[in-house]
Amino acid sequence: MRTSDVPAGVVEDASRHSVRELVDRLSHETVELASQEVELAKSEITERAPLLIAGATSLGISGALALAALGAFTAAVIAAIALVLATWAAALIVAVGFALLSGVCAVAARQSVRRSWPLAPMTIQTLRDNIEWLKRRA
């Protein structure tokens, strides 16, 4: 066993212990490691959850307000354009404008969610490190 394969502070002479003691110790340390990983994940999720909640809340409020104003705004814009063009053309122009605006809002919402993802990057990295360490030990 190379000491470079063992995390810091764990190196000790295994020949002083029986196989049963080593297996018991491995079992205990595996459970402890899993508990620490769960705690790290909880901590990271708790830290990032407010960002997701704030983004989702803002998006929901924005959508509700936009929907409330949409009917009146649509009617006003169509009426204004209909003074110059046919009513159907005015409605089509307004519909295309709303479709473009909707796309811009969707892109902004997507970027907000992507900034907070993944929720637990440190946990993911430590799990990968632990798996790699175990592979090297096998």
Backbone hydrogen bonds in HBPLUS format (Angstrom, degrees):
<---DONOR---> <-ACCEPTOR-->    atom                        ^
c    i                          cat <-CA-CA->   ^        H-A-AA   ^      H-
h    n   atom  resd res      DA  || num        DHA   H-A  angle D-A-AA Bond
n    s   type  num  typ     dist DA aas  dist angle  dist       angle   num
A0005-ASP N   A0002-ARG O   3.13 MM   3  5.59 157.1  2.18 110.4 117.1     1
A0006-VAL N   A0003-THR O   3.26 MM   3  5.36 161.1  2.30 104.3 110.0     2
A0010-VAL N   A0007-PRO O   3.24 MM   3  5.90 147.9  2.35 144.5 143.8     3
A0017-HIS N   A0014-ALA O   3.12 MM   3  5.68 169.6  2.13 120.0 122.9     4
A0022-LEU N   A0018-SER O   2.96 MM   4  6.28 157.8  2.01 151.5 158.0     5
A0023-VAL N   A0019-VAL O   2.84 MM   4  6.09 159.1  1.88 154.3 159.9     6
A0024-ASP N   A0020-ARG O   2.85 MM   4  6.04 162.6  1.88 150.4 155.6     7
A0025-ARG N   A0021-GLU O   2.86 MM   4  6.00 157.2  1.91 144.3 151.2     8
A0026-LEU N   A0022-LEU O   2.81 MM   4  6.00 157.7  1.86 146.9 153.3     9
A0027-SER N   A0023-VAL O   2.89 MM   4  6.07 160.8  1.92 149.8 154.9    10
A0028-HIS N   A0024-ASP O   2.93 MM   4  6.17 163.6  1.95 150.0 154.3    11
A0029-GLU N   A0025-ARG O   2.84 MM   4  6.04 164.7  1.86 153.3 157.7    12
A0030-THR N   A0026-LEU O   2.84 MM   4  5.96 147.7  1.95 146.4 155.3    13
A0031-VAL N   A0027-SER O   3.06 MM   4  6.31 160.7  2.10 150.4 154.6    14
A0032-GLU N   A0028-HIS O   2.92 MM   4  6.17 157.5  1.97 147.4 154.5    15
A0033-LEU N   A0029-GLU O   2.82 MM   4  5.95 155.7  1.88 142.3 149.0    16
A0034-ALA N   A0030-THR O   2.93 MM   4  6.15 161.1  1.97 148.0 153.1    17
A0035-SER N   A0031-VAL O   2.94 MM   4  6.18 156.7  2.00 147.1 153.6    18
A0036-GLN N   A0032-GLU O   2.92 MM   4  6.20 153.7  1.99 147.2 154.5    19
A0037-GLU N   A0033-LEU O   2.90 MM   4  6.18 153.1  1.97 150.5 157.9    20
A0038-VAL N   A0034-ALA O   2.97 MM   4  6.24 158.0  2.02 150.1 155.5    21
A0039-GLU N   A0035-SER O   2.95 MM   4  6.20 158.9  2.00 147.5 153.4    22
A0040-LEU N   A0036-GLN O   2.91 MM   4  6.12 154.5  1.98 145.9 152.9    23
A0041-ALA N   A0037-GLU O   2.92 MM   4  6.16 160.3  1.95 149.6 154.9    24
A0042-LYS N   A0038-VAL O   2.90 MM   4  6.15 162.6  1.93 151.8 156.5    25
A0043-SER N   A0039-GLU O   2.93 MM   4  6.10 160.0  1.97 146.6 152.2    26
A0044-GLU N   A0040-LEU O   2.93 MM   4  6.18 163.2  1.96 153.7 157.6    27
A0045-ILE N   A0041-ALA O   2.91 MM   4  6.05 165.1  1.93 154.8 159.1    28
A0046-THR N   A0042-LYS O   2.83 MM   4  5.92 160.6  1.87 149.7 155.7    29
A0047-GLU N   A0043-SER O   2.96 MM   4  6.12 146.7  2.08 140.8 150.0    30
A0048-ARG N   A0044-GLU O   2.97 MM   4  6.21 151.4  2.06 147.3 154.3    31
A0049-ALA N   A0045-ILE O   2.76 MM   4  5.63 141.1  1.91 150.9 159.7    32
A0051-LEU N   A0048-ARG O   3.04 MM   3  5.50 129.4  2.31 111.1 123.6    33
A0052-LEU N   A0048-ARG O   3.38 MM   4  6.83 157.7  2.44 152.8 158.5    34
A0053-ILE N   A0049-ALA O   2.86 MM   4  6.10 167.5  1.88 163.7 167.8    35
A0054-ALA N   A0050-PRO O   2.83 MM   4  5.88 161.9  1.86 145.3 150.5    36
A0055-GLY N   A0051-LEU O   2.98 MM   4  6.13 161.8  2.01 145.6 150.9    37
A0056-ALA N   A0052-LEU O   2.86 MM   4  6.02 164.2  1.88 152.7 157.3    38
A0057-THR N   A0053-ILE O   2.82 MM   4  5.91 158.5  1.87 149.1 155.5    39
A0058-SER N   A0054-ALA O   2.94 MM   4  6.04 166.4  1.95 148.6 152.6    40
A0059-LEU N   A0055-GLY O   2.96 MM   4  6.08 157.6  2.01 144.0 150.7    41
A0060-GLY N   A0056-ALA O   2.89 MM   4  6.07 156.5  1.95 145.3 151.8    42
A0061-ILE N   A0057-THR O   2.90 MM   4  6.12 168.8  1.91 158.6 160.9    43
A0062-SER N   A0058-SER O   2.88 MM   4  5.94 161.4  1.91 146.9 153.1    44
A0063-GLY N   A0059-LEU O   2.93 MM   4  6.10 157.9  1.98 145.2 151.2    45
A0064-ALA N   A0060-GLY O   2.96 MM   4  6.21 160.1  2.00 150.3 155.5    46
A0065-LEU N   A0061-ILE O   2.94 MM   4  6.14 167.4  1.96 156.6 159.7    47
A0066-ALA N   A0062-SER O   2.89 MM   4  6.00 157.6  1.94 147.7 154.8    48
A0067-LEU N   A0063-GLY O   2.91 MM   4  6.05 154.2  1.97 145.4 152.3    49
A0068-ALA N   A0064-ALA O   2.99 MM   4  6.22 153.4  2.07 144.9 152.0    50
A0069-ALA N   A0065-LEU O   3.05 MM   4  6.26 154.0  2.12 147.4 153.6    51
A0070-LEU N   A0066-ALA O   2.84 MM   4  5.74 132.3  2.07 141.0 154.2    52
A0073-PHE N   A0069-ALA O   2.93 MM   4  5.94 167.6  1.95 163.8 167.8    53
A0074-THR N   A0070-LEU O   2.80 MM   4  5.74 162.2  1.83 149.1 154.6    54
A0075-ALA N   A0071-GLY O   3.06 MM   4  6.24 165.9  2.08 147.9 151.7    55
A0076-ALA N   A0072-ALA O   3.01 MM   4  6.19 160.9  2.05 148.6 153.9    56
A0077-VAL N   A0073-PHE O   2.91 MM   4  6.10 165.0  1.93 156.5 160.0    57
A0078-ILE N   A0074-THR O   2.90 MM   4  6.01 169.4  1.91 155.2 158.8    58
A0079-ALA N   A0075-ALA O   2.95 MM   4  6.02 158.4  2.00 143.9 150.4    59
A0080-ALA N   A0076-ALA O   2.96 MM   4  6.15 152.4  2.04 142.6 150.3    60
A0081-ILE N   A0077-VAL O   2.90 MM   4  6.16 167.1  1.91 157.5 160.3    61
A0082-ALA N   A0078-ILE O   2.80 MM   4  5.84 148.8  1.90 146.0 155.6    62
A0083-LEU N   A0080-ALA O   3.28 MM   3  5.56 155.1  2.34 102.4 109.7    63
A0084-VAL N   A0081-ILE O   2.91 MM   3  5.57 154.4  1.97 117.3 124.7    64
A0085-LEU N   A0081-ILE O   2.91 MM   4  6.08 169.0  1.92 156.2 159.9    65
A0089-ALA N   A0086-ALA O   3.12 MM   3  5.33 120.0  2.50 101.3 115.6    66
A0090-ALA N   A0086-ALA O   2.99 MM   4  6.31 155.6  2.05 153.8 161.4    67
A0091-ALA N   A0087-THR O   2.94 MM   4  6.22 158.5  1.99 153.2 158.5    68
A0092-LEU N   A0088-TRP O   3.03 MM   4  6.22 153.2  2.10 142.1 149.3    69
A0093-ILE N   A0089-ALA O   3.00 MM   4  6.20 161.2  2.03 149.8 154.1    70
A0094-VAL N   A0090-ALA O   3.12 MM   4  6.35 160.6  2.16 148.3 153.2    71
A0095-ALA N   A0091-ALA O   2.96 MM   4  6.15 157.8  2.01 147.3 153.6    72
A0096-VAL N   A0092-LEU O   3.03 MM   4  6.27 161.2  2.07 153.4 157.1    73
A0097-GLY N   A0093-ILE O   3.08 MM   4  6.28 158.9  2.12 146.2 152.3    74
A0098-PHE N   A0094-VAL O   2.96 MM   4  6.24 157.9  2.01 152.5 157.9    75
A0099-ALA N   A0095-ALA O   2.98 MM   4  6.21 151.2  2.07 144.8 153.0    76
A0100-LEU N   A0096-VAL O   3.02 MM   4  6.31 158.1  2.07 152.1 156.8    77
A0101-LEU N   A0097-GLY O   3.04 MM   4  6.28 161.6  2.07 148.8 153.9    78
A0102-SER N   A0098-PHE O   2.87 MM   4  6.01 154.2  1.94 147.2 154.3    79
A0103-GLY N   A0099-ALA O   3.11 MM   4  6.37 151.3  2.19 144.0 150.7    80
A0104-VAL N   A0100-LEU O   3.15 MM   4  6.51 155.3  2.22 149.2 155.1    81
A0105-CYS N   A0101-LEU O   3.09 MM   4  6.38 161.7  2.12 150.9 155.3    82
A0106-ALA N   A0102-SER O   2.97 MM   4  6.19 155.5  2.03 148.6 155.4    83
A0107-VAL N   A0103-GLY O   3.06 MM   4  6.28 156.6  2.12 148.8 154.1    84
A0108-ALA N   A0104-VAL O   3.11 MM   4  6.39 159.0  2.16 148.7 154.2    85
A0109-ALA N   A0105-CYS O   2.98 MM   4  6.22 158.1  2.03 150.6 156.3    86
A0110-ARG N   A0106-ALA O   2.98 MM   4  6.13 158.5  2.02 147.7 153.6    87
A0111-GLN N   A0107-VAL O   3.04 MM   4  6.27 158.0  2.09 149.5 154.7    88
A0112-SER N   A0108-ALA O   3.13 MM   4  6.36 151.7  2.21 143.3 150.7    89
A0113-VAL N   A0109-ALA O   3.11 MM   4  6.42 156.9  2.16 151.2 156.3    90
A0114-ARG N   A0110-ARG O   2.95 MM   4  6.16 160.3  1.98 151.0 156.9    91
A0115-ARG N   A0111-GLN O   3.05 MM   4  6.21 145.2  2.17 145.1 152.7    92
A0116-SER N   A0113-VAL O   3.17 MM   3  5.52 141.3  2.33 106.1 116.1    93
A0117-TRP N   A0114-ARG O   3.21 MM   3  5.13 166.7  2.22 107.7 109.3    94
A0124-ILE N   A0120-ALA O   3.07 MM   4  6.31 164.4  2.10 156.2 160.5    95
A0125-GLN N   A0121-PRO O   3.00 MM   4  6.17 158.9  2.04 145.2 150.7    96
A0126-THR N   A0122-MET O   2.89 MM   4  6.13 163.5  1.92 152.1 156.5    97
A0127-LEU N   A0123-THR O   2.90 MM   4  6.07 155.9  1.96 151.0 157.8    98
A0128-ARG N   A0124-ILE O   3.00 MM   4  6.23 157.7  2.05 146.1 152.2    99
A0129-ASP N   A0125-GLN O   2.85 MM   4  6.13 158.5  1.90 150.5 156.9   100
A0130-ASN N   A0126-THR O   2.84 MM   4  6.02 158.1  1.89 146.6 152.4   101
A0131-ILE N   A0127-LEU O   2.92 MM   4  6.12 160.2  1.96 151.2 156.3   102
A0132-GLU N   A0128-ARG O   2.93 MM   4  6.11 161.1  1.97 150.0 155.3   103
A0133-TRP N   A0129-ASP O   2.89 MM   4  6.10 155.6  1.95 147.8 154.7   104
A0134-LEU N   A0130-ASN O   2.91 MM   4  6.15 158.9  1.95 148.8 154.3   105
A0135-LYS N   A0131-ILE O   2.89 MM   4  6.14 153.1  1.96 148.4 156.1   106
A0136-ARG N   A0132-GLU O   3.02 MM   4  6.27 156.6  2.07 148.2 153.9   107
A0137-ARG N   A0133-TRP O   3.10 MM   4  6.35 140.5  2.27 140.5 151.3   108
A0137-ARG N   A0134-LEU O   3.16 MM   3  5.02 123.8  2.49  91.0 105.4   109
A0138-ALA N   A0134-LEU O   3.10 MM   4  6.33 133.1  2.33 142.4 153.9   110
A0138-ALA N   A0135-LYS O   3.21 MM   3  5.25 134.8  2.42  96.0 107.9   111
